[in-house]
């Protein structure tokens, strides 16, 4: 970001005599504190800037999620939403927000991936690790050998295998 400082600041790059007309955050933890550089050095500084440096994968994921809602609190649709201060929930006759429909039914899964996630009892976002762990758990529970050849378990086992294959294919794994 270019800001005119009237020549009040010099470039903070060691040994640079030019004016520092361009500001850059000091660190990811001090985004509103700035260092000032000349054009050549702001380019160098920006090229080496990595906001996520030193963060674990979980911290990066959490940071991305907070950014997706502009760092404002958010709530799931339907649950705590209120039209006014009365405490009456928003109406959801078609079940679009996860509540039951007016006719008592639930919204059917629209895609093969949604149906597979229902079979495996998974909620997005999903990872291959989570899918594999859930698959392993369900296979142990519903394998025909573990249930004495029970036909219901055999059918459930087939559904689990099909769902696993569908999700893994959609994840590109």
Secondary structure, DSSP 8 states (H G I E B T S, - for coil): -B---TT-SB--STT--SB--EEEEEETTEEEEEEEE-HHHHHHHHHH--TTTT--HHHHHHHHHHHHTTT-----TTTS-BSSTT--B---TT-TTSS--TTS------SHHHHHHHHHT--SS--HHHHHHHHHHHHHHH-GGGGTT-HHHHHHHHHHHHHHHHHHHHHT-
